[in-house]
Amino acid sequence: MSAPRVPQSSQLSSQSSPRQPSALPRRTLLRAGLTSAGFATAGLAGLVHAPVAGASTASAGRPLTAPAALRSGRPRLTHGVASGDPTANGAVVWARADRTARMWVEVSRTPDFRRAVTVPGPVLTAQTNHTGRVDLHGLPSGQELFYRVHLEDPDRYGVRGEALSGRLVTAPRDRRDIRFLWSGDMVGQGFGSNPDLGGITIFDRMRALAPDFFLHSGDSVYADGPLTEAVTLPDGRVYRNVVTEEKSRVAQTLDEYRGQWAYNLLDRNVRAFAAEVPQVNQWDDHEVHNNWYPGQILEDDRYTEKRVDVLAARARRAFFEWMPIRTSHRDPEGRVYRKVSYGPLLDVFVLDMRTYKDPNTPGLETVPDGGVLGWRQLRWLTDGLLGSRATWKVVANDLPLGLVVPDDATAIEGVAQGDPGAPKGRELEIATLLSALRRQQVDNVVWLTADVHYTAAHHYSPDRATFTDFSPFWEFVSGPLNAGAFGPNRLDATFGPEAVYVHAPPRQGASPMEGWQHFGEVEIAGDSGELTVRLRDQEANVLYARTLTPGRR
């Protein structure tokens, strides 16, 4: 990746050079002893791994030796470390090297790594942009664990670079308190990592809450949104950006898409958060291009490659290379939609409302095959919700359900058609799902989304709706993380939404310097099972809170 350009008036040299995160906080989740928690006296019993698909595993069984003398030419971790997709017995650990190198992961119950187990990972090569991940299994459930990543020169045994460490929390198997955060919309509308503000500090505020995991609801990068070193705001102030070569133009090549993800991790706040908080990632439109859909031919003059399907394939590859996301051997290309189970109290259904989306045309009235989910994903989601035994079923939808999101003057981008009458277009898939949930008496379904760059609480009820064959439910909106703020959007009455709370800027496109950045928090009480949603601003102040009781609407 290219070196970042920092505005001369800034003082952000430390923002742009990856460093080891600060000391990791201890938490109170470690309740069991070494033996009862599944640990052996020398480390983690039964720990196994699965290197990233397609990566070299030569000499994977070789143990990690004592540290070799540090000398020039040793491999280096370039963008910190991260973990993701936590389960009751595992998690994915991610890293990137500056050259071809073997990845090793140590896992420990304590931050001093005195009783660590070392797991061999893949050789990180140029084929994957020198990124790689290890899918850890055999971890104890419901535990705070510490991990450390080393890189070793594959041709010089024992020659390795400085290690970076992080923490993760595995999912519980019993009822206990759960807390996670969600948001979306990152480095959009020309607003990137600002050295004068200390970088993207909302991530430091979120990290201080020490959540179990973070649900990133999409628009994790703005591949179609170049940055300049300075943006003059309407009030005359100047917003300054760190800029890299890849972020100075729209992304079209694979390397340019890779550079979008690399940019985010130049910010020390983002790196520290990624090291300490497991992620559950989905994507939306700006990972490829604004409001994209399969088969689209762009009319954007900035692009020489007009075929969105070509751009989306490159963007998808970069997404899976740079995210700590689990892929299945049964689905070698990977899919974004998946379920993350987090004990008896929580199942998270992560949606992909882009890959199977119909064109953004006006007057959509039928969905022969596709809509916004596609029939396979719709069946997967329906079956998953009907079969879930978790108290709470959280659906992570990267497009809001009842907000009208237009695409230019005539077309519709979102789910809601802008017609308050009977369901049509993409609404038909949602209506089918909601009806199935009502017939099978599936309660405690909560929807979490981002996309529209403000925060809100929406309650849906058949008492206010044109379409009435569903049970009441809540949808909570949060964002942006670091982008222009907008809203509020118009509500579509088909499913009877009510905007119970809205926090949106008085001016469209407000910069992060003006506030109006948001994230959401979900906390589930282990004893009562009550779920509390808090909508927070960029300083972590609580703007609105709502507690939901299981079985009640």
C-alpha positions in Angstrom: 0.0 0.0 0.0 1.2 3.5 -0.7 2.4 5.8 2.1 -0.1 8.3 3.4 0.1 12.0 2.8 -0.6 14.1 5.9 -1.5 17.8 5.6 1.6 19.9 6.5 -0.2 21.7 9.3 -1.0 18.5 11.1 0.9 16.5 13.8 -0.3 13.0 13.0 2.9 11.1 12.3 1.9 8.7 15.0 -1.6 8.2 13.4 -0.1 6.8 10.3 2.4 4.4 11.6 1.0 1.1 13.0 2.0 0.5 16.6 1.2 -2.1 19.2 -2.2 -1.3 21.0 -2.2 -0.1 24.5 -2.4 -2.5 27.4 -5.5 -4.6 27.3 -8.1 -4.2 30.0 -8.9 -7.1 32.2 -12.5 -8.2 32.5 -14.5 -10.4 34.8 -15.6 -13.1 32.3 -12.9 -15.5 33.4 -14.9 -17.4 36.0 -13.7 -21.0 35.4 -10.3 -22.4 36.3 -7.9 -23.9 33.8 -9.2 -27.4 33.9 -13.0 -26.7 34.0 -12.7 -24.0 31.4 -11.2 -26.4 28.9 -7.6 -25.3 29.4 -4.8 -27.7 29.9 -2.2 -26.8 32.5 0.2 -25.9 29.7 -2.4 -23.9 27.6 -5.6 -24.4 25.6 -6.6 -28.0 25.3 -7.8 -29.2 21.9 -7.0 -25.9 20.1 -7.0 -26.4 16.3 -6.9 -24.0 13.4 -7.9 -23.7 9.8 -5.6 -21.5 7.7 -7.1 -19.3 5.1 -8.3 -21.3 2.1 -5.7 -21.5 -0.7 -2.8 -20.3 1.5 0.4 -22.3 1.6 0.7 -24.6 4.7 4.2 -25.9 4.1 6.0 -26.5 7.5 2.7 -25.6 9.3 3.5 -28.2 12.0 6.8 -26.7 12.9 6.8 -25.2 16.4 7.5 -21.6 17.1 10.9 -21.2 18.6 12.3 -18.8 21.1 12.6 -15.3 19.7 15.5 -14.9 17.3 17.7 -11.8 17.5 16.0 -9.0 15.7 17.8 -7.9 12.6 17.1 -6.0 9.4 15.0 -7.8 6.9 12.6 -9.3 9.3 8.9 -9.4 8.3 6.6 -6.7 9.7 2.9 -6.5 10.5 1.7 -3.5 8.6 -1.9 -2.8 9.7 -2.3 -4.2 13.2 -4.2 -7.4 14.0 -8.0 -8.1 14.2 -10.4 -10.8 15.2 -13.9 -11.6 14.0 -16.9 -14.0 13.8 -16.6 -15.2 17.4 -18.3 -18.5 18.3 -18.6 -20.5 21.5 -15.3 -22.3 20.7 -13.4 -20.1 18.3 -12.8 -17.0 16.4 -10.9 -15.7 13.3 -7.6 -13.9 13.7 -6.4 -11.6 10.9 -3.1 -9.9 10.0 -1.2 -8.5 7.1 2.6 -8.7 6.4 4.9 -6.4 4.5 6.3 -9.3 2.5 5.9 -13.1 2.2 5.9 -14.4 5.7 4.5 -17.2 7.9 1.8 -16.2 10.3 1.8 -17.6 13.8 -0.9 -17.0 16.5 -0.5 -17.4 20.2 -3.6 -17.7 22.4 -3.6 -17.3 26.2 -5.9 -16.9 29.1 -3.8 -14.1 30.5 -2.2 -11.0 28.8 1.3 -12.0 29.9 1.1 -15.1 27.6 2.8 -17.3 30.2 0.7 -20.3 29.3 0.0 -19.7 25.7 -0.7 -22.2 22.9 0.9 -21.4 19.6 -1.0 -22.1 16.4 0.6 -22.2 12.9 -1.1 -20.1 10.3 -0.7 -19.6 6.5 2.1 -18.2 4.5 1.0 -14.7 3.6 1.8 -14.1 -0.1 1.2 -11.4 -2.7 -1.7 -13.5 -4.0 -3.8 -12.3 -1.0 -2.1 -8.9 -0.7 0.0 -10.5 2.1 -3.1 -10.8 4.3 -4.2 -14.0 6.0 -6.3 -15.3 8.8 -6.4 -18.3 11.1 -9.8 -19.8 12.1 -9.2 -20.9 15.7 -11.3 -23.8 17.2 -11.2 -25.5 20.6 -11.3 -22.3 22.6 -13.3 -22.2 25.9 -16.7 -20.6 25.7 -17.7 -17.3 27.3 -14.1 -16.3 28.0 -11.9 -13.3 27.5 -8.8 -14.5 25.7 -5.6 -12.8 24.5 -3.9 -13.5 21.2 -0.6 -12.4 19.7 0.5 -12.6 16.1 4.1 -13.2 14.9 5.5 -13.2 11.4 8.4 -15.5 10.5 10.6 -15.4 7.4 9.6 -18.6 5.6 13.2 -19.1 4.4 15.0 -18.3 7.6 13.8 -20.4 10.5 13.3 -18.4 13.7 13.7 -15.0 12.1 10.6 -13.1 12.9 9.4 -9.6 13.5 7.8 -7.8 16.4 4.6 -9.3 17.6 1.2 -7.5 18.0 -1.4 -8.5 20.6 -5.1 -8.3 21.0 -8.1 -9.6 23.0 -11.3 -11.3 22.0 -14.3 -12.7 23.8 -15.8 -16.1 22.8 -19.6 -16.6 22.8 -21.1 -18.1 25.9 -23.0 -21.4 26.1 -25.0 -20.4 29.2 -27.1 -17.4 30.1 -25.0 -14.4 30.9 -24.8 -10.6 30.2 -24.0 -9.7 26.6 -23.1 -6.3 25.2 -22.3 -5.5 21.6 -22.1 -2.3 19.4 -23.2 -1.6 15.9 -22.8 1.2 13.3 -21.8 1.8 9.7 -20.7 4.4 7.1 -17.0 4.9 7.3 -14.8 7.6 5.6 -17.6 8.9 3.4 -18.4 12.2 1.6 -14.7 13.2 1.6 -14.2 12.9 5.4 -11.3 10.7 6.4 -8.9 10.4 9.2 -8.4 13.9 10.4 -5.0 14.5 12.2 -6.2 17.7 13.8 -9.0 15.8 15.6 -6.7 13.0 16.7 -8.0 10.7 13.9 -11.3 8.8 13.9 -11.8 9.1 17.7 -15.3 7.5 17.8 -13.5 4.1 17.7 -11.6 5.0 20.9 -15.0 5.9 22.6 -16.4 2.5 21.5 -13.3 0.6 22.6 -13.6 2.1 26.1 -17.0 0.3 26.5 -15.2 -3.0 26.0 -18.0 -4.7 24.1 -18.1 -8.4 23.4 -18.2 -7.7 19.6 -18.9 -5.0 17.0 -21.4 -5.4 14.2 -20.3 -3.4 11.2 -23.4 -2.8 9.3 -21.9 -1.9 5.9 -20.3 0.9 4.0 -17.2 0.0 5.8 -15.2 1.9 3.1 -16.2 4.4 0.4 -14.5 3.0 -2.6 -16.3 5.6 -4.8 -15.4 8.5 -2.5 -11.9 9.9 -3.1 -10.2 12.1 -0.4 -8.4 15.4 -0.7 -6.0 16.8 1.8 -8.4 19.6 2.8 -12.2 20.2 2.6 -13.5 23.7 3.3 -16.7 23.5 5.3 -19.6 26.0 4.9 -18.6 27.8 8.0 -15.1 28.4 6.6 -13.3 25.8 8.8 -11.0 23.3 7.1 -11.4 19.6 7.5 -8.0 17.9 6.9 -7.5 14.4 5.7 -4.7 11.9 5.7 -4.6 10.8 2.1 -3.1 7.8 0.3 -2.6 7.2 -3.4 -5.5 4.6 -3.5 -7.8 7.0 -1.6 -7.1 9.9 -4.0 -9.3 8.4 -6.7 -12.2 6.0 -7.1 -11.3 2.3 -6.8 -11.4 0.2 -10.0 -8.5 -2.2 -9.8 -8.1 -4.9 -7.2 -5.2 -3.0 -5.6 -7.3 0.1 -5.4 -10.0 -1.7 -3.7 -7.5 -3.2 -1.3 -6.2 0.3 -0.6 -9.6 1.3 0.7 -9.4 -1.2 3.6 -5.7 -0.4 4.2 -6.6 3.2 4.6 -8.9 2.7 7.6 -6.3 0.7 9.5 -3.8 3.6 9.2 -5.8 5.3 11.9 -4.5 4.3 15.4 -8.0 4.4 16.9 -9.3 2.0 14.3 -6.3 -0.3 14.8 -6.6 -0.4 18.6 -10.3 -1.1 18.3 -9.8 -3.9 15.8 -7.2 -5.5 18.0 -9.4 -5.6 21.1 -13.0 -6.0 19.8 -14.1 -9.0 17.6 -15.9 -7.9 14.5 -19.0 -9.2 12.6 -18.8 -7.5 9.2 -21.3 -7.1 6.4 -21.2 -4.9 3.3 -23.5 -2.5 1.5 -23.0 -0.4 -1.6 -20.0 1.9 -1.1 -17.7 -1.1 -0.8 -18.2 -1.2 -4.6 -20.0 1.9 -5.9 -22.9 4.1 -4.7 -26.3 2.3 -5.0 -24.9 -0.6 -7.1 -26.8 -3.7 -8.1 -25.8 -6.7 -10.2 -25.7 -6.2 -13.9 -25.5 -2.4 -13.7 -23.5 -0.5 -16.3 -22.2 2.7 -14.8 -22.7 6.2 -16.3 -20.1 7.6 -13.9 -17.5 9.5 -16.0 -14.8 8.8 -13.3 -14.8 5.1 -14.3 -13.1 3.5 -17.2 -14.5 0.1 -16.1 -18.2 0.5 -16.4 -19.3 -3.0 -15.6 -20.4 -3.2 -12.0 -20.1 -7.0 -12.0 -16.4 -6.7 -12.7 -15.9 -4.0 -10.0 -18.0 -6.0 -7.5 -15.9 -9.1 -8.0 -12.7 -7.2 -7.3 -14.3 -5.4 -4.3 -15.6 -8.7 -2.9 -12.1 -10.3 -3.1 -10.6 -7.3 -1.3 -13.4 -7.5 1.4 -12.6 -11.1 2.2 -8.8 -10.5 2.1 -8.9 -7.6 4.6 -11.8 -8.6 6.9 -11.5 -11.1 9.8 -14.5 -13.0 8.4 -15.0 -16.8 8.4 -15.5 -18.7 5.1 -16.9 -22.2 4.7 -15.2 -25.0 2.8 -18.6 -25.7 1.4 -18.8 -22.2 -0.1 -15.2 -21.6 -1.3 -16.0 -18.1 -2.7 -17.6 -17.2 0.6 -20.9 -15.5 1.2 -21.6 -12.4 3.2 -24.9 -13.5 4.7 -24.5 -15.8 7.7 -25.7 -16.5 11.3 -23.5 -15.7 14.3 -24.8 -17.6 17.4 -24.0 -16.0 20.7 -25.3 -18.3 23.4 -28.9 -19.1 24.4 -29.9 -15.4 24.5 -28.8 -14.2 21.0 -28.6 -15.2 17.3 -27.4 -12.6 14.8 -28.5 -13.0 11.2 -26.2 -11.0 9.0 -27.8 -10.1 5.7 -26.4 -9.3 2.2 -28.9 -6.9 0.5 -26.6 -6.1 -2.4 -25.4 -9.3 -4.1 -28.9 -10.4 -5.0 -30.6 -7.0 -5.5 -32.9 -6.1 -8.4 -32.1 -2.9 -10.5 -33.0 0.5 -9.1 -35.9 1.2 -11.4 -39.1 3.1 -10.7 -42.4 1.3 -10.1 -41.2 -2.1 -9.1 -44.3 -4.2 -8.6 -43.2 -7.8 -9.0 -40.2 -9.8 -7.9 -39.8 -12.8 -10.2 -36.5 -13.8 -8.7 -34.3 -11.5 -6.6 -35.9 -8.5 -4.9 -33.4 -7.4 -2.3 -32.5 -10.8 -0.6 -33.0 -13.3 -3.4 -34.9 -16.5 -2.9 -32.0 -18.5 -1.5 -31.2 -15.9 1.2 -34.9 -15.3 1.9 -35.4 -19.1 2.5 -32.2 -19.2 4.6 -33.4 -16.3 6.8 -36.9 -17.6 7.1 -35.8 -21.1 8.1 -33.1 -19.6 10.5 -35.6 -17.4 12.3 -38.2 -20.1 12.6 -35.7 -22.6 13.9 -33.8 -20.3 16.2 -34.0 -21.2 19.9 -32.3 -18.0 21.0 -34.3 -15.6 23.1 -33.5 -12.7 20.8 -33.1 -12.9 17.1 -31.2 -9.8 15.7 -31.4 -9.2 12.0 -28.6 -7.1 10.7 -30.1 -5.4 7.6 -27.8 -3.2 5.6 -30.8 -1.3 4.2 -33.6 0.1 6.5 -37.0 -1.5 6.0 -39.4 1.5 6.1 -37.3 4.5 5.1 -37.6 5.7 1.5 -34.1 5.8 0.1 -34.1 7.2 -3.5 -31.6 6.7 -6.3 -31.8 9.9 -8.3 -35.1 11.6 -9.0 -37.1 8.6 -10.1 -35.6 5.3 -9.0 -35.8 3.5 -5.6 -32.6 2.4 -3.9 -34.0 0.9 -0.7 -36.6 -1.6 0.4 -39.4 0.8 0.9 -41.1 1.7 -2.5 -42.3 5.1 -1.4 -45.9 4.0 -1.9 -48.0 3.7 1.3 -50.2 1.0 -0.2 -49.8 -2.8 -0.4 -46.3 -4.3 -0.6 -44.7 -4.1 -4.0 -41.2 -4.6 -5.4 -38.6 -5.4 -2.7 -41.3 -5.1 0.0 -42.8 -8.3 -1.1 -39.9 -10.4 0.2 -40.1 -8.6 3.6 -43.9 -9.1 3.7 -43.5 -12.8 3.0 -40.9 -13.1 5.9 -43.0 -11.1 8.4 -46.1 -13.2 7.6 -44.2 -16.4 8.2 -42.9 -15.1 11.6 -46.4 -14.2 12.7 -48.0 -17.5 11.7 -45.3 -19.4 13.6 -45.5 -17.0 16.5 -41.8 -16.1 16.4 -41.3 -13.2 18.8 -38.3 -11.1 19.9 -37.0 -10.2 16.4 -35.1 -6.9 16.4 -33.7 -5.3 13.3 -30.4 -3.3 13.3 -29.3 -1.1 10.4 -27.2 1.9 9.3 -26.9 3.3 5.8 -28.8 6.6 6.1 -26.3 8.5 8.2 -28.3 9.4 11.3 -29.7 7.5 14.2 -33.3 6.6 15.0 -35.7 4.2 16.7 -38.5 2.8 14.5 -41.5 0.8 15.8 -43.5 -1.2 13.2 -47.1 -2.1 13.9 -50.0 -3.6 11.9 -52.2 -1.0 13.7 -50.7 1.7 11.5 -49.9 -0.4 8.4 -51.5 -1.0 5.1 -50.1 -4.6 5.2 -51.3 -6.1 8.5 -50.2 -9.7 8.4 -47.3 -9.4 10.8 -46.5 -8.9 14.5 -45.1 -5.6 15.9 -41.3 -5.2 15.9 -38.5 -2.6 16.4 -35.8 -1.4 14.0 -32.9 0.7 15.3 -30.7 2.8 13.0 -27.2 4.1 13.8 -24.4 5.9 12.0 -22.4 7.3 10.5 -19.1 6.3 12.0 -17.0 8.9 10.1 -18.9 10.4 7.2 -21.2 13.2 6.2 -24.4 13.2 8.2 -27.9 13.3 6.6 -31.5 12.7 7.2 -34.1 12.2 8.3 -35.6 10.1 5.5 -39.3 9.9 4.7 -41.2 6.9 6.2 -43.2 4.5 4.0 -46.5 3.4 5.7 -46.7 -0.1 4.2 -45.5 -1.8 7.4 -46.7 1.0 9.7 -43.4 2.5 11.0 -43.3 5.2 13.6 -40.2 7.3 14.2 -40.2 7.1 18.0 -36.8 8.9 18.1 -34.7 10.6 15.5 -31.3 12.4 15.8 -30.4 14.0 12.5 -28.4 17.1 11.5 -30.0 20.4 10.6 -27.8 20.5 7.5 -27.3 17.7 5.0 -23.8 16.5 4.7 -22.6 17.7 8.1 -19.0 16.8 8.7 -17.6 14.8 11.7 -16.4 18.2 13.1 -20.0 19.2 13.6 -20.9 16.0 15.6 -23.9 13.9 14.3 -21.8 10.7 14.2 -23.4 7.8 16.0 -23.1 4.2 17.1 -25.6 1.9 18.8 -25.3 -0.4 21.8 -27.2 -3.6 22.6 -27.1 -5.1 26.1 -28.9 -8.3 27.1 -29.3 -9.1 30.8 -28.4 -12.7 31.5 -30.8 -13.0 34.4 -34.0 -11.4 33.0 -33.3 -11.7 29.3 -34.3 -8.1 28.8 -32.7 -6.4 25.8 -31.7 -2.7 26.0 -30.8 -0.6 23.0 -28.9 2.6 23.5 -28.3 5.1 20.7 -25.1 7.0 21.4 -23.3 10.0 19.8 -19.7 10.1 18.8 -18.6 11.0 22.4 -20.6 7.9 23.6 -23.3 10.0 25.2 -26.6 8.1 25.4 -29.2 9.9 23.3 -32.0 7.4 23.6 -32.6 4.1 25.3 -35.3 1.4 25.0 -35.6 -1.8 27.0 -37.5 -4.7 25.5 -38.9 -7.6 27.5 -38.9 -11.1 26.0 -42.3 -12.1 24.7 -43.6 -8.6 24.7 -43.9 -6.2 21.8 
